[in-house]
Amino acid sequence: MKIRILFASVVSFIILLGACQSQPEYCTVKGTIKGVNEGEKLQLTDAFDHFKVIETVRVKNGTFEFHPHISVPTHAYLYTEQGMQLKDFLLEPGTIIANVDATDDEDYATHATGTPSNDLLVKIRELYRSGDADAATALRDEVMNAKETGILALYYADGHGATAVQGLSALNRLSPDIAAKPFIAELRDELTRRARTEPAPEGSGSANYFIDLEFPDVDGNVISLSSVVNNPANRYVILDFWATWCGPCRESIPELTALYDKYHEKGLEIYSVSEDQNEENWKSFLPESGMTWINVRDVNPGRQDDNAWAKYALHGIPTTLLLDGETGEILLRDDLQNIDTFISPLMQ
């Protein structure tokens, strides 16, 4: 109860803050920076406007400072001019502190602080990391279910943990200034497609089923997803979208390997779809990767219509789905850590 009462006051502040955006306001984004050369140009981009550059500054004395002119809160990314991702955070009025250590491979995953939405996002992430998933989920759900939702709800709806059904519901309750952004129509379309490729809401009495894919393996043999799901030997199938250039994808390989080693003989198969444009990079990586399961490559990777990315409404990679080999039903999506818990009692 204490968490919910405290949260209600924070959410009220965030909503009021968002409602003040009828006129453009300045905010400040600043921080220290390590691992980036003095004088190098930094770019602040708008993830909700196809990563359009909002403002550029140069590193000075190991620091940086932006004063972007914005009309509504948005989700911003900080990059070097060469395209290295340094940080992402919620851009809203106030002073945002985004200290950067480009020498630390994990630093990009730490968010900024200093404004209500960013501080609450950090709080939720800290609860997850501390193992208190129930409290973290409760706070996130409060954000998603608020009477008038704001930029943090939009962040979660945009592929950061909320289900597609939750996201669509939140879009209907966005504060008017955010709801007017052109990006919202695009996100609504993506969420509508994603809702068909994640588990149906509990109690809905319906189910969602996999969409077939056909791609070549390293030898050029075309292997369909349906042939794997419909194989009587496979009780469950993990559908895994990844790429060699994706750091988080490579970090997830040991988890997939552990699941495969533990359950393959009991009926678990993995169908990994690489989104690598460079076929040789993919082929040379596999022998040393430990990925001894079914590996195919998307021959038309990217966000074009009617390809794997569009069919499964991929917001990014890695993306994993757990499929029922008997029915073809989608049981889990974006929940690699819970696959073991889910299937363990069923694999006895």
C-alpha positions as CSV (number, residue, x, y, z in Angstrom):
1,M,0.0,0.0,0.0
2,K,2.8,2.4,0.8
3,I,4.2,1.9,-2.7
4,R,0.9,2.6,-4.3
5,I,0.2,5.8,-2.3
6,L,3.7,7.2,-2.9
7,F,3.3,6.3,-6.6
8,A,0.0,8.0,-6.9
9,S,1.5,11.3,-5.9
10,V,4.4,10.9,-8.3
11,V,2.1,10.0,-11.2
12,S,-0.1,13.0,-10.4
13,F,3.0,15.2,-10.7
14,I,4.1,13.7,-13.9
15,I,0.6,14.2,-15.4
16,L,0.5,17.8,-14.3
17,L,4.0,18.3,-15.7
18,G,3.0,16.9,-19.1
19,A,-0.1,19.1,-19.1
20,C,2.1,22.2,-18.9
21,Q,3.4,21.6,-22.4
22,S,1.0,23.8,-24.4
23,Q,4.0,26.1,-25.2
24,P,7.6,24.9,-26.0
25,E,9.9,24.8,-23.0
26,Y,13.6,24.4,-22.5
27,C,15.1,21.7,-20.5
28,T,18.7,20.8,-19.7
29,V,20.5,17.5,-20.3
30,K,24.0,17.4,-19.0
31,G,26.6,15.1,-17.6
32,T,30.1,13.9,-17.4
33,I,31.5,11.7,-20.2
34,K,34.4,9.2,-20.3
35,G,35.7,7.3,-23.3
36,V,34.8,10.0,-25.8
37,N,37.3,12.3,-27.2
38,E,37.4,16.0,-26.3
39,G,35.6,18.1,-28.9
40,E,33.7,15.1,-30.4
41,K,30.1,15.9,-31.5
42,L,27.2,14.3,-29.6
43,Q,23.7,14.0,-31.0
44,L,20.4,14.1,-29.1
45,T,17.8,12.2,-31.1
46,D,14.0,11.7,-30.8
47,A,13.1,8.0,-30.8
48,F,9.4,9.0,-31.3
49,D,10.3,10.9,-34.5
50,H,12.4,8.3,-36.4
51,F,15.5,9.3,-34.4
52,K,15.5,12.8,-35.8
53,V,18.4,14.9,-34.4
54,I,17.1,17.4,-31.8
55,E,20.3,19.1,-31.0
56,T,24.1,18.6,-31.3
57,V,26.9,19.7,-28.9
58,R,30.6,18.9,-28.5
59,V,32.3,17.3,-25.5
60,K,34.1,20.0,-23.5
61,N,36.3,19.3,-20.5
62,G,34.9,15.9,-20.2
63,T,31.3,17.1,-20.0
64,F,28.4,18.0,-22.2
65,E,25.2,20.0,-21.9
66,F,22.2,20.3,-24.1
67,H,19.3,22.8,-24.0
68,P,16.8,21.3,-26.4
69,H,13.7,23.2,-27.4
70,I,10.8,20.7,-27.1
71,S,7.0,21.1,-27.2
72,V,6.1,17.7,-25.6
73,P,8.0,15.1,-23.6
74,T,9.7,12.4,-25.7
75,H,12.0,9.4,-25.6
76,A,15.5,10.6,-26.4
77,Y,18.7,8.8,-27.3
78,L,22.2,10.2,-27.0
79,Y,24.7,9.1,-29.7
80,T,28.2,10.1,-30.8
81,E,28.3,11.5,-34.4
82,Q,29.7,8.1,-35.5
83,G,26.6,6.3,-34.2
84,M,27.7,4.9,-30.8
85,Q,24.7,4.7,-28.5
86,L,25.6,6.3,-25.1
87,K,22.4,6.6,-23.2
88,D,18.6,6.9,-23.5
89,F,16.1,8.6,-21.3
90,L,12.8,10.5,-21.2
91,L,13.2,14.1,-22.4
92,E,11.0,16.3,-20.3
93,P,11.2,19.8,-18.6
94,G,13.8,19.9,-15.8
95,T,17.4,19.2,-15.4
96,I,18.3,15.7,-16.6
97,I,21.6,14.2,-15.4
98,A,23.0,11.6,-17.9
99,N,26.6,10.7,-16.9
100,V,28.2,8.6,-19.5
101,D,31.1,6.0,-19.3
102,A,31.7,4.8,-22.8
103,T,34.5,2.5,-21.6
104,D,31.9,0.4,-19.7
105,D,29.9,-1.9,-22.1
106,E,27.0,-1.9,-19.6
107,D,26.8,1.8,-19.0
108,Y,24.4,2.4,-21.9
109,A,21.7,0.4,-20.1
110,T,21.7,2.8,-17.1
111,H,19.1,5.6,-17.4
112,A,19.3,9.2,-16.5
113,T,18.0,10.9,-13.4
114,G,16.7,14.3,-12.2
115,T,13.1,14.5,-13.5
116,P,10.0,12.7,-12.3
117,S,9.6,10.3,-15.1
118,N,13.3,9.4,-15.3
119,D,13.5,8.9,-11.5
120,L,10.5,6.7,-11.5
121,L,11.9,4.6,-14.4
122,V,15.1,4.2,-12.5
123,K,13.2,3.1,-9.4
124,I,11.3,0.5,-11.3
125,R,14.4,-0.9,-12.9
126,E,16.2,-1.0,-9.5
127,L,13.3,-3.0,-8.0
128,Y,13.6,-5.5,-10.9
129,R,17.3,-5.8,-10.4
130,S,17.0,-6.3,-6.7
131,G,14.7,-9.3,-7.3
132,D,11.5,-7.5,-6.2
133,A,9.7,-8.1,-9.4
134,D,6.2,-7.9,-7.8
135,A,6.8,-4.4,-6.6
136,A,8.4,-3.4,-9.9
137,T,5.5,-4.8,-11.9
138,A,3.0,-3.1,-9.6
139,L,4.6,0.3,-10.2
140,R,4.8,-0.3,-14.0
141,D,1.2,-1.4,-14.2
142,E,0.1,1.8,-12.2
143,V,2.0,3.8,-14.9
144,M,0.2,1.9,-17.7
145,N,-3.2,2.1,-16.1
146,A,-3.3,5.7,-15.0
147,K,-6.4,7.6,-15.9
148,E,-4.4,9.9,-18.1
149,T,-1.1,8.3,-19.2
150,G,2.1,10.2,-20.0
151,I,5.6,9.7,-21.4
152,L,6.6,6.9,-19.1
153,A,3.6,4.8,-20.1
154,L,4.4,5.5,-23.8
155,Y,8.0,4.3,-23.1
156,Y,6.7,1.0,-21.8
157,A,4.2,0.7,-24.6
158,D,6.9,1.2,-27.1
159,G,8.5,-2.2,-26.7
160,H,9.9,-1.9,-23.1
161,G,8.0,-4.5,-21.1
162,A,4.3,-3.8,-21.4
163,T,2.1,-6.2,-23.4
164,A,0.6,-5.0,-26.7
165,V,-2.9,-5.1,-25.1
166,Q,-1.6,-2.9,-22.2
167,G,0.1,-0.6,-24.7
168,L,-3.0,-0.1,-26.9
169,S,-5.1,0.6,-23.8
170,A,-2.6,3.2,-22.6
171,L,-2.6,4.9,-26.0
172,N,-6.3,5.6,-25.6
173,R,-5.6,7.5,-22.3
174,L,-2.5,9.5,-23.3
175,S,-2.4,13.1,-22.3
176,P,-3.6,15.2,-25.3
177,D,-0.2,16.8,-26.1
178,I,1.5,13.4,-26.4
179,A,-1.5,11.8,-28.2
180,A,-1.1,14.3,-31.0
181,K,2.4,13.2,-32.0
182,P,2.5,11.6,-35.4
183,F,4.4,8.6,-34.0
184,I,1.3,7.5,-32.1
185,A,-0.5,6.3,-35.2
186,E,2.6,4.2,-36.2
187,L,2.9,2.7,-32.7
188,R,-0.8,1.8,-32.7
189,D,-0.4,-0.1,-35.9
190,E,2.7,-1.9,-34.5
191,L,1.0,-2.8,-31.3
192,T,-2.1,-4.1,-33.1
193,R,0.2,-6.5,-35.1
194,R,2.2,-7.4,-32.0
195,A,-1.0,-8.3,-30.1
196,R,-1.4,-11.1,-32.6
197,T,2.0,-12.5,-31.8
198,E,2.0,-12.6,-28.1
199,P,0.0,-14.7,-25.6
200,A,-3.7,-13.8,-25.6
201,P,-4.8,-12.0,-22.4
202,E,-5.5,-14.4,-19.5
203,G,-9.2,-15.1,-19.3
204,S,-10.0,-13.9,-22.8
205,G,-10.9,-17.4,-24.0
206,S,-8.8,-16.9,-27.2
207,A,-5.3,-17.9,-28.3
208,N,-2.7,-16.5,-30.7
209,Y,-0.7,-18.8,-33.0
210,F,2.7,-18.6,-34.7
211,I,3.0,-17.2,-38.2
212,D,5.0,-19.4,-40.5
213,L,8.5,-18.4,-41.8
214,E,10.8,-20.0,-44.4
215,F,14.5,-19.2,-44.5
216,P,17.7,-21.0,-45.5
217,D,20.3,-22.5,-43.2
218,V,24.0,-22.2,-43.6
219,D,23.9,-24.9,-46.3
220,G,21.2,-23.2,-48.3
221,N,18.5,-25.6,-47.2
222,V,15.2,-23.8,-46.6
223,I,13.7,-24.7,-43.3
224,S,10.2,-23.6,-42.4
225,L,9.1,-22.8,-38.8
226,S,6.0,-24.9,-39.4
227,S,8.1,-28.0,-40.1
228,V,9.8,-27.5,-36.7
229,V,6.6,-26.8,-34.8
230,N,4.7,-29.7,-36.4
231,N,7.5,-32.2,-35.8
232,P,6.0,-34.7,-33.2
233,A,9.4,-34.8,-31.4
234,N,9.2,-31.2,-30.5
235,R,6.9,-30.4,-27.5
236,Y,8.0,-26.8,-27.4
237,V,9.8,-24.5,-29.8
238,I,11.7,-21.3,-29.0
239,L,11.5,-18.8,-31.8
240,D,14.5,-16.6,-31.5
241,F,15.2,-13.4,-33.5
242,W,18.8,-12.2,-33.2
243,A,21.9,-10.9,-35.0
244,T,25.7,-11.2,-34.6
245,W,26.0,-7.4,-34.4
246,C,23.5,-7.2,-31.5
247,G,25.3,-7.2,-28.2
248,P,22.3,-8.2,-26.0
249,C,21.6,-11.0,-28.5
250,R,25.0,-12.4,-28.0
251,E,24.7,-12.1,-24.3
252,S,21.5,-14.2,-24.4
253,I,23.2,-17.1,-26.2
254,P,24.4,-18.8,-22.9
255,E,20.8,-18.7,-21.6
256,L,19.5,-20.3,-24.8
257,T,22.3,-22.9,-24.7
258,A,21.5,-23.8,-21.1
259,L,17.8,-24.3,-22.0
260,Y,18.7,-26.3,-25.1
261,D,21.1,-28.6,-23.2
262,K,18.6,-29.1,-20.4
263,Y,15.5,-29.8,-22.4
264,H,16.4,-30.7,-26.0
265,E,16.2,-34.5,-25.3
266,K,12.9,-33.9,-23.6
267,G,11.4,-32.2,-26.6
268,L,12.6,-28.6,-26.8
269,E,13.8,-27.2,-30.1
270,I,15.1,-23.7,-31.0
271,Y,14.6,-22.0,-34.4
272,S,16.9,-19.0,-34.5
273,V,16.4,-16.4,-37.2
274,S,19.4,-14.2,-37.8
275,E,18.7,-10.6,-38.9
276,D,22.3,-10.2,-40.3
277,Q,22.5,-8.5,-43.7
278,N,26.1,-9.8,-44.0
279,E,25.7,-13.6,-44.6
280,E,29.4,-14.3,-44.1
281,N,29.5,-12.7,-40.6
282,W,26.6,-15.0,-39.6
283,K,28.2,-18.1,-41.1
284,S,31.6,-17.5,-39.5
285,F,30.1,-16.7,-36.1
286,L,28.0,-19.9,-35.7
287,P,30.7,-22.5,-35.4
288,E,32.1,-20.9,-32.3
289,S,28.8,-19.7,-30.8
290,G,27.6,-22.9,-29.3
291,M,24.3,-22.5,-31.1
292,T,23.9,-26.1,-32.2
293,W,20.2,-25.9,-32.9
294,I,18.4,-24.8,-36.0
295,N,19.8,-21.6,-37.4
296,V,18.4,-19.8,-40.4
297,R,19.0,-16.3,-41.8
298,D,16.3,-13.8,-42.8
299,V,17.2,-13.1,-46.4
300,N,15.3,-9.7,-46.3
301,P,16.2,-8.4,-42.9
302,G,14.9,-5.1,-41.6
303,R,11.6,-3.3,-41.3
304,Q,10.1,-3.7,-44.8
305,D,6.5,-4.8,-45.1
306,D,5.6,-8.5,-45.1
307,N,8.9,-9.8,-43.8
308,A,9.7,-11.5,-40.5
309,W,10.2,-8.1,-38.8
310,A,6.7,-7.0,-39.8
311,K,5.0,-10.3,-39.3
312,Y,6.1,-10.5,-35.7
313,A,6.0,-6.8,-35.1
314,L,9.6,-6.8,-33.9
315,H,10.5,-3.6,-32.0
316,G,14.0,-4.8,-31.7
317,I,16.2,-7.8,-31.0
318,P,16.7,-10.1,-29.3
319,T,13.0,-11.2,-29.3
320,T,12.1,-14.7,-28.2
321,L,8.8,-16.5,-28.3
322,L,7.8,-19.9,-26.8
323,L,5.5,-22.0,-29.0
324,D,3.5,-25.0,-28.1
325,G,4.6,-27.8,-30.4
326,E,1.2,-29.6,-30.2
327,T,-1.1,-26.6,-30.9
328,G,1.2,-23.9,-32.4
329,E,0.0,-21.5,-29.7
330,I,2.2,-18.6,-28.6
331,L,2.8,-19.2,-24.9
332,L,5.4,-16.5,-24.0
333,R,7.0,-13.5,-25.7
334,D,10.0,-11.5,-24.7
335,D,10.3,-13.6,-21.6
336,L,13.5,-15.7,-22.0
337,Q,14.2,-15.8,-18.3
338,N,10.9,-17.4,-17.5
339,I,10.9,-20.1,-20.1
340,D,12.6,-22.5,-17.7
341,T,10.1,-21.8,-15.0
342,F,7.2,-22.2,-17.4
343,I,8.2,-25.5,-19.1
344,S,10.1,-27.2,-16.3
345,P,7.0,-28.9,-14.6
346,L,5.7,-29.8,-18.1
347,M,8.9,-31.6,-19.2
348,Q,9.0,-34.1,-16.4
